[in-house]
Amino acid sequence: MLTERQRMILSAVIDDYIRSAEPVGSRSISKRGDVGFSPATIRNEMADLEELGFLEQPHTSAGRIPSIKGYRYYVDHLVRLGEVNEEDLSTVRSFFADKMNQMEEIIQHAAMILSNLTNYTSIVLGPETFTNSLKHFQLVPISSDTAVAIVVTNTGHVENRTVSLPADMSMEEMEQAVNILNHKLVGVPISRLKSRIYSEVGQELGRYVDGCERLLGILDEALANEEDNRVFLSGTTNMLTQPEFKDVDKVKTLLDLFEQTPTLMRMFTALPSGIQVRIGTENTHEAINNCSLITATYSVDGQSLGTIGILGPTRMDYGKVISLIDILSKDMAVLLGRWYK
């Protein structure tokens, strides 16, 4: 159990290190108006905090920096949630006041706002696949053997791609097939579509349309990228501006991770709901063992829709980031909830 003086000095060291990215000495802490102890007293307490594992000394003649244990204690007991300034709050609120037609646009803008306001990397996981369902499927012919397949989900996501039509399919058969698909599949969760289109829907379609296997394949292809569109990143190069990431290999490992959509999805879906703070080696993926990841889920009526995350150095402005991510996740829940009413 830390004494009140040790708590005050630990908090001061971490606050100074977050601002400067340089080891903090006892003299600089003594000059703070909110501490009020002599350099000798502070130096002794810092030595004790180092012995307890809350601080580290990178060089024998240098000041101290926080350890992962120190950051964890700071986040759990000492951090003061930053008051979001009016300019930042106005940026968030004005974004949600805009009328947007597609959920993707909302999520992309949310990621961009977070990365701009924090100068870290933002990762936003869109609504989970099992909450998305098919709203409409359409085939628009553009030639005798080619059409544009259009898939619209209940979240407003529109997927379209050019596809080849079965050579022996007539216009009447195509319209009949589309009607059957819409009748049978509208409202079915995306996660269950594949099994449905190749079971009872395929059997019924086969009674009316020749070459229905090709048509079912077209629908399957049009839905193939739905899961990949769930992860949105912004500010991926912001890490390059942080002094901790001058190591090219370290940055390359991070950038490689950002390209691995399935890995990012597994990382986020494994996190508990609410606001979570993972510091350094508390993160399970080796690529972010030198980072802190702060996440918050956004939900409607108890149903989790997705997760917002900020990835930055362990020397992160925790108070500001936690406050921003809390506000943004709650506002997203309100706005995105319109699709689930």
Steps between C-alpha positions, in 0.01 A plus 500: 500500500651834397505795736325821401840662432608211277169518310551875446858456378414205274217703344733797448768283336250342260335833413841655423613198298179501294568863406877480440581139403822555700606332829383708796736613778428596860595865440240550228231343725596729790438804280137404451268712710276207591771281662672707770784260596876551484704336221664271761165378632368446148820317401462258794134436418583444133762245603239321712251509212765349275568225751125429515490470120299815420791691344800406290837668447610457136852632572691528826534878473155566358166564662222246526227388263178311584491121477200304375409443866525874561274583205248240618489650850466846346207399279323309779551749785652833401392609152282807484260478209576801287231753438450500125552857382217678322671488161550121513150445637357719224684289241342181635150646540491667158596171338206321658268785409567440131253283314675194359342235286737212556640347814842463339529876459422549869761246609768634265445853628504383863840336441633816333377729781665285768835482323498875430412600857750264666779474240495123558366218282127431518342163426122469478328165470164531327181314593548128539398282210225323692317832550502580127230360277412511133268784406496470121666314213487618141650404164527781243587374148761706314544261205370164379736306728597753769320667788569703811411310819386740774470389863359740761509415872284637779798709616499696176809328360483462121717244324502490120713323246488402135419132450460261208151359447431135406496481121157337485323728749216707357391839631180343633695233689734761647208710630333191645822394670553845654140502629550159664827605659350819643191316623702231674808686622396854599548533875731197523824582693807522279667230707227253404455596136749253357334196653155625399581575137646154447224313681128570477535813282720316253255212482206730425699704251603186318137422421457825305841606368754307296859551609393625843832387651675782314243751629550383857874538451446859386319583823767324704776699324317829552492434875860381527647838601238582762721388789807683372304826498456482876845632594579869449839657578618859504833657585699182440815705441454710816730257680785635287474834683549341844861485629447142624458377142820612329591131463411412139446130579261586783295727273498242219359238741221740594418592140492131409246443779278780368470309171382181672125553522416155645764543773367845596147360513606218731684744726197725534227238529693332784489818711236540774228763461530851642821704512815288513862609535774255399854620571816363337539127558139476621421492127498145368641582156879540496490782244339735754693392811654849508166677457186575695158415359190673635166368377131561559202307370190670364167326555127537440251339736774286650614373158864573423534656154875548487810641665702822484871483574799732531850357466794710615821488702485397865585867560142584406279783623266251667264756651431674170471181295266326746274808512487536121440132435223491762319796340539370146387144580184626670415737216562227242263270687226762483551573132552145378208382710268642236577199280401255774165640610 
